Amino acid sequence: MRKLRLILGDQLNHEHSWYKEKDGETIYVLMEVQQEMTYVTHHIQKIIAFFLSMRAFAEHLELCGHKVVYLKIDDEQNKQNIVANLNSLIERYQINKLEYLLPDEYRLDEELKNYCAKLPIPSEVSDTEHFITGRSELKEFFEGKKQLLMESFYRMMRKRHHILMDDEGRPIGGTWNYDKLNRTKLPKSHMVTPPLTYKHDVKALLQSVQSTGINTIGEIDSNEFIWPINRKESLDLLDFFLENLLPYFGTFQDAMTPDYWSLYHSRLSFSMNVKLLSPMEVIRSVQSKWIENQETISISQAEGFIRQILGWREYMRGIYWKEMPRFGQLNYFNNEGKLPSWFWTGHTKMSCMSHSIKQSLKYAYAHHIQRLMVTGNFASLTGIDPDQVDHWYLGIYIDAIEWVELTNTRGMSQFADGGIVGSKPYVSSGNYIKKMSNYCDSCYYNVKDKTGDKACPFNALYWHFMARNRSLLEKNPRIGMAYRTLDKMTDENKRALIDKGDQLIDSIEEL
């Protein structure tokens, strides 16, 4: 039986059981298609990273003795659509059976499921063998519970996989979560370890991509593409993180500065999200490194990192499959604002916004606090349509795939889900940004001022957000203090803040 096996661009798992068998009747296909380049406007580095990684994976399979068909973006036989290409290949190679791996995006899952239902030949779908939990495990875990608390899920995962646990089934160190130790601002005199980067020449591939005429955003150095694009480089980046960055990761994971673009973050998310690295091998590596180096690496560093993968990453994927497709339409605050044009350039007088956006355009990367408490915070405070926010985040970041982007953006960042992911909106005034960064030191605006001509926009916008959404939020126990503070203000001060917020939203393009 001649089989065709489809491998999507985020399914580059070297260890998958598919590849243990070799025969002349199985053909693997990978394809670069405009269909996947146009559903949002992507960062050029994101497209290049996916295509480079796919090409490297195809070469790996061929070296291992597998038969591979690879459709490049400029191949004449490329129909630029997954289904159209499959139809063509099934006919050309007289395929008797189609097999594919479970897609991680709902739209592709539905497309391939519907396609196979109409195929005249049999089809079969297999798990990607990447995630620690199955699609439905989170739903089953929270069955009958009122809240989907990530902490509960995380503790269950720690116990099940014996991660940072003692022989008595208790968390090592006596506590489950060291988040309170993970909120330190970077000291002025602190020198951060420079990141490990790569130097891939992508001139030819870049020319092929640009020849399609597809719109992209962001910058790229065609001589020195810096991201890992195969398993060896991904493992090297993991080793670099363990050796050089892990000792400081937890302490400074929420810190922000215009002086260093990657700080102590691992930057492993792209490699993990395309499955060049498995989450469990990363978790086990971090745990082993901590066990071997407890004199120089505190448990708060290791736990802070492991929580992001064992807890948050698996939790977000579970939420995605539990709540889709409705999750993608949720808009709790009925926000309809338009994303300002400077989100695509970084040309704003707000130092924190300017740096976070320009960094994102330059590297296709920003760490979680820049995404959550700077750009995401601003979009929430100004009432931007969550569809526009989703499209921006999904396009601009190299690691953005819908299962992880949508839940983090529409859920945690924008609270458009009304509290499925997070128990409160993640919004703040300028004070939080000052506390966690030195952005305010060089800003046009004054972080201490609330309503003056040069007052930090985040200040009035915060109270404007709280006031306009009072009917939806005032019963939330986690933010009740904000309303008590608002109610203690004089009518004059409240009016000044609301008027300033109105002015800022009306003049959002000029900020």
MARTI-285385 format. One record per residue (C-alpha): x, y, z; residue number from 0; residue in three letters. Coordinates in nm, 2 decimals, padded with zeros to 4 digits. Example, Ala and Ser with C-alpha at 12.3 -4.5 7.8 and 13.67 -1.06 7.14 Angstrom:
BEGIN
X, Y, Z, palum, vexpa
01.23, -00.45, 00.78, 0, ALA
01.37, -00.11, 00.71, 1, SER
//
This chain:
BEGIN
X, Y, Z, palum, vexpa
00.00, 00.00, 00.00, 0, MET
00.15, 00.33, -00.11, 1, ARG
00.10, 00.59, 00.17, 2, LYS
00.14, 00.97, 00.17, 3, LEU
00.22, 01.12, 00.51, 4, ARG
00.17, 01.49, 00.56, 5, LEU
00.40, 01.69, 00.79, 6, ILE
00.29, 02.04, 00.87, 7, LEU
00.55, 02.32, 00.94, 8, GLY
00.51, 02.29, 01.32, 9, ASP
00.54, 01.91, 01.33, 10, GLN
00.92, 01.86, 01.31, 11, LEU
00.95, 01.60, 01.57, 12, ASN
01.26, 01.39, 01.51, 13, HIS
01.16, 01.13, 01.77, 14, GLU
00.81, 01.05, 01.63, 15, HIS
00.73, 00.68, 01.60, 16, SER
00.65, 00.73, 01.23, 17, TRP
01.02, 00.75, 01.14, 18, TYR
01.11, 00.41, 01.30, 19, LYS
00.97, 00.23, 01.00, 20, GLU
01.12, 00.26, 00.66, 21, LYS
00.98, 00.13, 00.34, 22, ASP
00.97, 00.22, -00.03, 23, GLY
00.59, 00.27, -00.02, 24, GLU
00.57, 00.56, 00.23, 25, THR
00.62, 00.92, 00.10, 26, ILE
00.65, 01.21, 00.34, 27, TYR
00.54, 01.55, 00.22, 28, VAL
00.62, 01.90, 00.35, 29, LEU
00.50, 02.21, 00.17, 30, MET
00.56, 02.58, 00.18, 31, GLU
00.23, 02.74, 00.08, 32, VAL
00.09, 03.09, 00.05, 33, GLN
-00.22, 02.96, 00.24, 34, GLN
-00.01, 02.96, 00.55, 35, GLU
00.15, 03.30, 00.48, 36, MET
-00.16, 03.50, 00.44, 37, THR
-00.42, 03.42, 00.71, 38, TYR
-00.25, 03.71, 00.91, 39, VAL
00.04, 03.94, 00.81, 40, THR
00.34, 03.76, 00.94, 41, HIS
00.68, 03.88, 01.04, 42, HIS
00.93, 03.80, 00.77, 43, ILE
01.16, 03.63, 01.02, 44, GLN
00.87, 03.40, 01.12, 45, LYS
00.81, 03.28, 00.76, 46, ILE
01.19, 03.24, 00.70, 47, ILE
01.23, 03.04, 01.03, 48, ALA
00.95, 02.80, 00.94, 49, PHE
01.07, 02.74, 00.59, 50, PHE
01.43, 02.69, 00.70, 51, LEU
01.33, 02.45, 00.97, 52, SER
01.11, 02.26, 00.74, 53, MET
01.38, 02.23, 00.48, 54, ARG
01.63, 02.11, 00.74, 55, ALA
01.39, 01.85, 00.87, 56, PHE
01.32, 01.72, 00.51, 57, ALA
01.70, 01.68, 00.47, 58, GLU
01.72, 01.49, 00.80, 59, HIS
01.44, 01.25, 00.69, 60, LEU
01.62, 01.19, 00.35, 61, GLU
01.95, 01.12, 00.53, 62, LEU
01.76, 00.87, 00.75, 63, CYS
01.65, 00.68, 00.43, 64, GLY
01.29, 00.81, 00.40, 65, HIS
01.13, 00.92, 00.07, 66, LYS
01.04, 01.29, 00.09, 67, VAL
00.86, 01.52, -00.14, 68, VAL
00.92, 01.89, -00.06, 69, TYR
00.73, 02.16, -00.23, 70, LEU
00.92, 02.50, -00.21, 71, LYS
00.73, 02.82, -00.22, 72, ILE
00.84, 02.89, -00.58, 73, ASP
00.80, 02.53, -00.72, 74, ASP
00.59, 02.53, -01.04, 75, GLU
00.40, 02.23, -00.91, 76, GLN
00.31, 02.40, -00.59, 77, ASN
-00.07, 02.48, -00.58, 78, LYS
-00.01, 02.71, -00.28, 79, GLN
-00.28, 02.53, -00.08, 80, ASN
-00.25, 02.22, 00.14, 81, ILE
-00.56, 02.04, 00.01, 82, VAL
-00.49, 02.12, -00.36, 83, ALA
-00.13, 01.99, -00.32, 84, ASN
-00.26, 01.67, -00.15, 85, LEU
-00.50, 01.61, -00.43, 86, ASN
-00.22, 01.65, -00.69, 87, SER
00.02, 01.43, -00.50, 88, LEU
-00.23, 01.15, -00.44, 89, ILE
-00.30, 01.14, -00.81, 90, GLU
00.07, 01.17, -00.92, 91, ARG
00.20, 00.90, -00.69, 92, TYR
-00.11, 00.68, -00.70, 93, GLN
-00.15, 00.70, -00.33, 94, ILE
-00.37, 00.44, -00.16, 95, ASN
-00.38, 00.59, 00.19, 96, LYS
-00.33, 00.94, 00.34, 97, LEU
-00.19, 00.98, 00.69, 98, GLU
-00.14, 01.30, 00.89, 99, TYR
-00.06, 01.42, 01.24, 100, LEU
-00.31, 01.60, 01.46, 101, LEU
-00.28, 01.98, 01.37, 102, PRO
-00.24, 02.21, 01.67, 103, ASP
-00.46, 02.48, 01.51, 104, GLU
-00.83, 02.44, 01.50, 105, TYR
-00.87, 02.58, 01.15, 106, ARG
-00.63, 02.32, 01.00, 107, LEU
-00.77, 02.04, 01.22, 108, ASP
-01.12, 02.11, 01.07, 109, GLU
-00.98, 02.15, 00.72, 110, GLU
-00.80, 01.82, 00.71, 111, LEU
-01.08, 01.64, 00.90, 112, LYS
-01.34, 01.76, 00.64, 113, ASN
-01.11, 01.69, 00.35, 114, TYR
-01.04, 01.33, 00.46, 115, CYS
-01.41, 01.27, 00.52, 116, ALA
-01.46, 01.32, 00.14, 117, LYS
-01.15, 01.13, 00.02, 118, LEU
-01.21, 00.82, -00.19, 119, PRO
-00.91, 00.66, -00.02, 120, ILE
-00.87, 00.57, 00.35, 121, PRO
-00.71, 00.81, 00.59, 122, SER
-00.56, 00.80, 00.93, 123, GLU
-00.46, 01.06, 01.19, 124, VAL
-00.19, 01.01, 01.46, 125, SER
-00.08, 01.21, 01.76, 126, ASP
00.22, 01.44, 01.72, 127, THR
00.37, 01.27, 02.03, 128, GLU
00.49, 01.61, 02.16, 129, HIS
00.27, 01.74, 02.43, 130, PHE
00.27, 01.61, 02.78, 131, ILE
-00.11, 01.60, 02.80, 132, THR
-00.37, 01.50, 02.54, 133, GLY
-00.61, 01.75, 02.39, 134, ARG
-00.90, 01.66, 02.63, 135, SER
-00.71, 01.60, 02.96, 136, GLU
-00.75, 01.95, 03.10, 137, LEU
-01.12, 01.94, 03.03, 138, LYS
-01.15, 01.61, 03.21, 139, GLU
-00.94, 01.73, 03.50, 140, PHE
-01.16, 02.03, 03.56, 141, PHE
-01.49, 01.85, 03.50, 142, GLU
-01.74, 01.97, 03.76, 143, GLY
-01.51, 02.24, 03.90, 144, LYS
-01.62, 02.61, 03.90, 145, LYS
-01.28, 02.75, 03.81, 146, GLN
-01.00, 02.64, 03.57, 147, LEU
-00.72, 02.74, 03.81, 148, LEU
-00.38, 02.69, 03.64, 149, MET
-00.22, 02.63, 03.98, 150, GLU
-00.43, 02.33, 04.05, 151, SER
-00.35, 02.19, 03.71, 152, PHE
00.02, 02.26, 03.76, 153, TYR
00.04, 02.08, 04.09, 154, ARG
-00.13, 01.78, 03.94, 155, MET
00.13, 01.78, 03.66, 156, MET
00.42, 01.81, 03.91, 157, ARG
00.29, 01.51, 04.11, 158, LYS
00.21, 01.30, 03.80, 159, ARG
00.55, 01.34, 03.65, 160, HIS
00.75, 01.37, 03.97, 161, HIS
00.90, 01.71, 03.88, 162, ILE
01.07, 01.89, 04.17, 163, LEU
00.90, 01.65, 04.42, 164, MET
01.05, 01.46, 04.71, 165, ASP
01.00, 01.09, 04.78, 166, ASP
00.70, 01.17, 05.01, 167, GLU
00.51, 01.34, 04.73, 168, GLY
00.57, 01.69, 04.86, 169, ARG
00.72, 01.98, 04.66, 170, PRO
01.09, 02.02, 04.71, 171, ILE
01.16, 02.33, 04.91, 172, GLY
00.82, 02.31, 05.08, 173, GLY
00.63, 02.53, 04.84, 174, THR
00.48, 02.49, 04.50, 175, TRP
00.53, 02.83, 04.35, 176, ASN
00.81, 03.08, 04.38, 177, TYR
00.65, 03.35, 04.17, 178, ASP
00.69, 03.61, 04.44, 179, LYS
01.07, 03.58, 04.40, 180, LEU
01.04, 03.62, 04.02, 181, ASN
00.96, 04.00, 04.01, 182, ARG
01.29, 04.17, 04.04, 183, THR
01.39, 04.48, 03.84, 184, LYS
01.73, 04.46, 03.67, 185, LEU
01.99, 04.66, 03.87, 186, PRO
02.15, 04.94, 03.68, 187, LYS
02.50, 04.79, 03.72, 188, SER
02.40, 04.44, 03.62, 189, HIS
02.56, 04.30, 03.30, 190, MET
02.34, 04.05, 03.12, 191, VAL
02.50, 03.76, 02.93, 192, THR
02.48, 03.82, 02.56, 193, PRO
02.24, 03.58, 02.38, 194, PRO
02.35, 03.29, 02.17, 195, LEU
02.26, 03.36, 01.81, 196, THR
02.32, 03.20, 01.47, 197, TYR
02.44, 03.33, 01.13, 198, LYS
02.23, 03.17, 00.86, 199, HIS
02.26, 03.31, 00.51, 200, ASP
01.90, 03.34, 00.39, 201, VAL
01.94, 03.56, 00.08, 202, LYS
01.81, 03.30, -00.17, 203, ALA
01.51, 03.20, 00.04, 204, LEU
01.43, 03.56, 00.12, 205, LEU
01.42, 03.64, -00.25, 206, GLN
01.19, 03.35, -00.32, 207, SER
00.95, 03.46, -00.04, 208, VAL
00.96, 03.82, -00.16, 209, GLN
00.89, 03.72, -00.51, 210, SER
00.54, 03.60, -00.41, 211, THR
00.44, 03.95, -00.33, 212, GLY
00.30, 03.85, 00.01, 213, ILE
00.28, 04.13, 00.26, 214, ASN
00.51, 04.08, 00.56, 215, THR
00.62, 04.30, 00.86, 216, ILE
00.94, 04.34, 01.04, 217, GLY
01.32, 04.34, 00.97, 218, GLU
01.56, 04.07, 00.87, 219, ILE
01.94, 04.04, 00.82, 220, ASP
01.97, 03.81, 00.52, 221, SER
02.33, 03.74, 00.60, 222, ASN
02.29, 03.66, 00.97, 223, GLU
01.95, 03.50, 01.05, 224, PHE
01.99, 03.45, 01.42, 225, ILE
01.73, 03.18, 01.51, 226, TRP
01.79, 02.80, 01.55, 227, PRO
01.65, 02.61, 01.26, 228, ILE
01.73, 02.25, 01.33, 229, ASN
01.74, 02.01, 01.63, 230, ARG
02.12, 02.04, 01.68, 231, LYS
02.10, 02.42, 01.71, 232, GLU
01.79, 02.40, 01.93, 233, SER
01.98, 02.16, 02.17, 234, LEU
02.28, 02.40, 02.17, 235, ASP
02.05, 02.68, 02.26, 236, LEU
01.90, 02.47, 02.54, 237, LEU
02.25, 02.39, 02.67, 238, ASP
02.34, 02.76, 02.65, 239, PHE
02.04, 02.85, 02.86, 240, PHE
02.12, 02.59, 03.12, 241, LEU
02.48, 02.69, 03.16, 242, GLU
02.45, 03.07, 03.13, 243, ASN
02.10, 03.20, 03.19, 244, LEU
01.91, 02.96, 03.42, 245, LEU
02.10, 03.09, 03.73, 246, PRO
01.92, 03.43, 03.69, 247, TYR
01.61, 03.34, 03.49, 248, PHE
01.36, 03.33, 03.78, 249, GLY
01.48, 03.64, 03.95, 250, THR
01.47, 03.86, 03.64, 251, PHE
01.20, 03.69, 03.43, 252, GLN
00.96, 03.98, 03.46, 253, ASP
01.23, 04.26, 03.43, 254, ALA
01.23, 04.49, 03.13, 255, MET
01.50, 04.71, 02.99, 256, THR
01.58, 04.88, 02.65, 257, PRO
01.94, 04.78, 02.70, 258, ASP
01.90, 04.40, 02.65, 259, TYR
01.65, 04.24, 02.41, 260, TRP
01.65, 03.88, 02.55, 261, SER
01.78, 03.91, 02.91, 262, LEU
01.78, 03.57, 03.07, 263, TYR
01.50, 03.42, 02.87, 264, HIS
01.57, 03.09, 02.70, 265, SER
01.42, 03.18, 02.35, 266, ARG
01.34, 02.81, 02.31, 267, LEU
00.97, 02.87, 02.24, 268, SER
01.01, 02.86, 01.86, 269, PHE
01.21, 02.53, 01.87, 270, SER
00.95, 02.39, 02.10, 271, MET
00.65, 02.51, 01.91, 272, ASN
00.77, 02.35, 01.59, 273, VAL
00.86, 02.04, 01.79, 274, LYS
01.23, 02.03, 01.74, 275, LEU
01.25, 02.01, 02.12, 276, LEU
01.00, 01.83, 02.34, 277, SER
00.87, 01.99, 02.65, 278, PRO
00.96, 01.70, 02.88, 279, MET
01.32, 01.69, 02.76, 280, GLU
01.35, 02.06, 02.84, 281, VAL
01.19, 02.02, 03.18, 282, ILE
01.40, 01.72, 03.27, 283, ARG
01.72, 01.91, 03.16, 284, SER
01.63, 02.20, 03.38, 285, VAL
01.56, 01.98, 03.68, 286, GLN
01.88, 01.79, 03.63, 287, SER
02.08, 02.11, 03.60, 288, LYS
01.94, 02.24, 03.92, 289, TRP
02.00, 01.91, 04.11, 290, ILE
02.36, 01.92, 04.00, 291, GLU
02.42, 02.29, 04.07, 292, ASN
02.21, 02.38, 04.38, 293, GLN
02.49, 02.60, 04.51, 294, GLU
02.47, 02.83, 04.21, 295, THR
02.11, 02.78, 04.09, 296, ILE
01.83, 02.83, 04.34, 297, SER
01.51, 02.63, 04.32, 298, ILE
01.32, 02.95, 04.24, 299, SER
01.51, 02.98, 03.91, 300, GLN
01.43, 02.62, 03.81, 301, ALA
01.07, 02.62, 03.93, 302, GLU
00.99, 02.95, 03.76, 303, GLY
01.10, 02.81, 03.43, 304, PHE
00.95, 02.47, 03.47, 305, ILE
00.61, 02.63, 03.56, 306, ARG
00.60, 02.81, 03.23, 307, GLN
00.62, 02.47, 03.04, 308, ILE
00.48, 02.20, 03.26, 309, LEU
00.20, 02.43, 03.39, 310, GLY
00.13, 02.73, 03.17, 311, TRP
00.21, 02.58, 02.82, 312, ARG
00.01, 02.26, 02.87, 313, GLU
-00.27, 02.45, 03.05, 314, TYR
-00.31, 02.70, 02.76, 315, MET
-00.32, 02.42, 02.50, 316, ARG
-00.58, 02.24, 02.71, 317, GLY
-00.79, 02.56, 02.73, 318, ILE
-00.76, 02.61, 02.35, 319, TYR
-00.90, 02.26, 02.27, 320, TRP
-01.16, 02.28, 02.54, 321, LYS
-01.30, 02.62, 02.43, 322, GLU
-01.26, 02.63, 02.05, 323, MET
-01.41, 02.75, 01.83, 324, PRO
-01.60, 02.99, 02.05, 325, ARG
-01.29, 03.12, 02.22, 326, PHE
-01.19, 03.30, 01.90, 327, GLY
-01.50, 03.51, 01.90, 328, GLN
-01.52, 03.61, 02.27, 329, LEU
-01.52, 03.98, 02.34, 330, ASN
-01.62, 04.03, 02.70, 331, TYR
-01.59, 04.41, 02.70, 332, PHE
-01.74, 04.45, 02.35, 333, ASN
-01.42, 04.64, 02.25, 334, ASN
-01.43, 04.79, 01.90, 335, GLU
-01.12, 05.02, 01.90, 336, GLY
-00.88, 05.01, 01.61, 337, LYS
-00.51, 04.92, 01.66, 338, LEU
-00.31, 05.24, 01.61, 339, PRO
-00.09, 05.25, 01.30, 340, SER
00.22, 05.29, 01.51, 341, TRP
00.19, 04.93, 01.63, 342, PHE
00.34, 04.85, 01.30, 343, TRP
00.63, 05.10, 01.33, 344, THR
00.69, 05.17, 01.70, 345, GLY
00.68, 05.54, 01.63, 346, HIS
00.52, 05.66, 01.96, 347, THR
00.65, 05.89, 02.23, 348, LYS
00.58, 05.62, 02.50, 349, MET
00.92, 05.47, 02.57, 350, SER
00.79, 05.13, 02.68, 351, CYS
00.56, 05.09, 02.38, 352, MET
00.82, 05.22, 02.13, 353, SER
01.09, 04.99, 02.25, 354, HIS
00.87, 04.68, 02.29, 355, SER
00.73, 04.72, 01.94, 356, ILE
01.06, 04.81, 01.77, 357, LYS
01.22, 04.51, 01.94, 358, GLN
00.94, 04.29, 01.81, 359, SER
00.99, 04.42, 01.46, 360, LEU
01.36, 04.38, 01.47, 361, LYS
01.38, 04.03, 01.63, 362, TYR
01.02, 03.89, 01.60, 363, ALA
01.05, 03.85, 01.97, 364, TYR
00.95, 04.01, 02.30, 365, ALA
00.93, 03.84, 02.63, 366, HIS
00.61, 03.76, 02.82, 367, HIS
00.59, 04.08, 03.03, 368, ILE
00.66, 04.30, 02.74, 369, GLN
00.37, 04.13, 02.56, 370, ARG
00.14, 04.12, 02.86, 371, LEU
00.21, 04.43, 03.06, 372, MET
00.32, 04.68, 02.79, 373, VAL
00.16, 04.62, 02.45, 374, THR
-00.12, 04.40, 02.58, 375, GLY
-00.19, 04.63, 02.87, 376, ASN
-00.22, 04.93, 02.64, 377, PHE
-00.46, 04.75, 02.40, 378, ALA
-00.68, 04.65, 02.70, 379, SER
-00.68, 05.00, 02.85, 380, LEU
-00.77, 05.16, 02.52, 381, THR
-01.04, 04.91, 02.42, 382, GLY
-00.89, 04.77, 02.11, 383, ILE
-01.09, 04.50, 01.92, 384, ASP
-00.95, 04.17, 02.03, 385, PRO
-00.96, 04.04, 01.67, 386, ASP
-00.71, 04.31, 01.58, 387, GLN
-00.50, 04.24, 01.88, 388, VAL
-00.49, 03.86, 01.80, 389, ASP
-00.39, 03.92, 01.44, 390, HIS
-00.10, 04.15, 01.55, 391, TRP
00.04, 03.90, 01.81, 392, TYR
-00.01, 03.60, 01.58, 393, LEU
00.17, 03.77, 01.30, 394, GLY
00.46, 03.95, 01.47, 395, ILE
00.61, 03.68, 01.69, 396, TYR
00.83, 03.40, 01.57, 397, ILE
00.68, 03.16, 01.82, 398, ASP
00.31, 03.25, 01.77, 399, ALA
00.09, 02.96, 01.67, 400, ILE
-00.28, 03.00, 01.74, 401, GLU
-00.31, 02.74, 02.02, 402, TRP
-00.07, 02.94, 02.24, 403, VAL
-00.12, 03.29, 02.10, 404, GLU
-00.50, 03.30, 02.12, 405, LEU
-00.53, 03.18, 02.47, 406, THR
-00.26, 03.41, 02.60, 407, ASN
-00.38, 03.72, 02.40, 408, THR
-00.75, 03.70, 02.39, 409, ARG
-00.76, 03.52, 02.72, 410, GLY
-00.49, 03.63, 02.97, 411, MET
-00.39, 03.96, 02.81, 412, SER
-00.72, 04.11, 02.69, 413, GLN
-00.96, 03.93, 02.93, 414, PHE
-01.19, 03.90, 02.63, 415, ALA
-01.29, 03.55, 02.76, 416, ASP
-01.44, 03.70, 03.07, 417, GLY
-01.22, 03.50, 03.31, 418, GLY
-01.18, 03.16, 03.16, 419, ILE
-00.80, 03.18, 03.16, 420, VAL
-00.72, 03.45, 03.42, 421, GLY
-00.91, 03.55, 03.73, 422, SER
-00.87, 03.92, 03.66, 423, LYS
-00.77, 04.16, 03.38, 424, PRO
-00.39, 04.22, 03.36, 425, TYR
-00.40, 04.60, 03.34, 426, VAL
-00.19, 04.85, 03.53, 427, SER
-00.10, 05.22, 03.55, 428, SER
00.25, 05.34, 03.46, 429, GLY
00.37, 05.26, 03.81, 430, ASN
00.40, 04.88, 03.73, 431, TYR
00.61, 04.96, 03.42, 432, ILE
00.84, 05.19, 03.63, 433, LYS
00.87, 04.92, 03.90, 434, LYS
00.98, 04.65, 03.65, 435, MET
01.19, 04.85, 03.40, 436, SER
01.39, 05.16, 03.33, 437, ASN
01.17, 05.26, 03.04, 438, TYR
01.04, 05.56, 03.23, 439, CYS
01.38, 05.72, 03.28, 440, ASP
01.40, 05.83, 02.91, 441, SER
01.03, 05.87, 02.83, 442, CYS
00.87, 06.18, 02.69, 443, TYR
00.59, 06.13, 02.94, 444, TYR
00.60, 06.17, 03.32, 445, ASN
00.51, 05.85, 03.50, 446, VAL
00.43, 06.04, 03.82, 447, LYS
00.17, 06.27, 03.65, 448, ASP
-00.19, 06.15, 03.58, 449, LYS
-00.37, 06.43, 03.39, 450, THR
-00.12, 06.69, 03.27, 451, GLY
-00.01, 06.75, 02.91, 452, ASP
00.29, 06.51, 02.96, 453, LYS
00.12, 06.26, 03.20, 454, ALA
00.20, 05.90, 03.14, 455, CYS
-00.10, 05.77, 02.93, 456, PRO
-00.12, 05.45, 03.12, 457, PHE
-00.22, 05.64, 03.44, 458, ASN
-00.54, 05.80, 03.32, 459, ALA
-00.62, 05.51, 03.09, 460, LEU
-00.61, 05.27, 03.38, 461, TYR
-00.88, 05.45, 03.57, 462, TRP
-01.08, 05.51, 03.25, 463, HIS
-01.07, 05.13, 03.19, 464, PHE
-01.18, 05.06, 03.55, 465, MET
-01.46, 05.32, 03.54, 466, ALA
-01.61, 05.22, 03.20, 467, ARG
-01.60, 04.85, 03.28, 468, ASN
-01.73, 04.88, 03.64, 469, ARG
-02.05, 04.68, 03.58, 470, SER
-01.84, 04.39, 03.45, 471, LEU
-01.56, 04.40, 03.71, 472, LEU
-01.66, 04.55, 04.04, 473, GLU
-01.77, 04.21, 04.19, 474, LYS
-01.44, 04.06, 04.10, 475, ASN
-01.27, 04.00, 04.44, 476, PRO
-00.92, 04.04, 04.29, 477, ARG
-00.96, 04.40, 04.18, 478, ILE
-01.21, 04.52, 04.44, 479, GLY
-00.94, 04.74, 04.59, 480, MET
-00.92, 04.95, 04.27, 481, ALA
-01.29, 05.04, 04.30, 482, TYR
-01.25, 05.13, 04.67, 483, ARG
-00.97, 05.36, 04.57, 484, THR
-01.18, 05.51, 04.28, 485, LEU
-01.47, 05.57, 04.51, 486, ASP
-01.25, 05.76, 04.76, 487, LYS
-01.14, 06.01, 04.49, 488, MET
-01.31, 06.35, 04.47, 489, THR
-01.56, 06.40, 04.19, 490, ASP
-01.32, 06.65, 04.04, 491, GLU
-01.03, 06.41, 04.03, 492, ASN
-01.24, 06.13, 03.88, 493, LYS
-01.38, 06.37, 03.62, 494, ARG
-01.02, 06.48, 03.53, 495, ALA
-00.91, 06.12, 03.49, 496, LEU
-01.21, 06.02, 03.27, 497, ILE
-01.17, 06.33, 03.06, 498, ASP
-00.80, 06.26, 03.01, 499, LYS
-00.87, 05.90, 02.92, 500, GLY
-01.13, 06.01, 02.66, 501, ASP
-00.87, 06.25, 02.52, 502, GLN
-00.60, 05.99, 02.50, 503, LEU
-00.83, 05.74, 02.32, 504, ILE
-00.95, 06.00, 02.08, 505, ASP
-00.59, 06.10, 02.00, 506, SER
-00.44, 05.75, 02.01, 507, ILE
-00.26, 05.80, 01.68, 508, GLU
-00.07, 06.09, 01.82, 509, GLU
00.06, 05.94, 02.15, 510, LEU
//
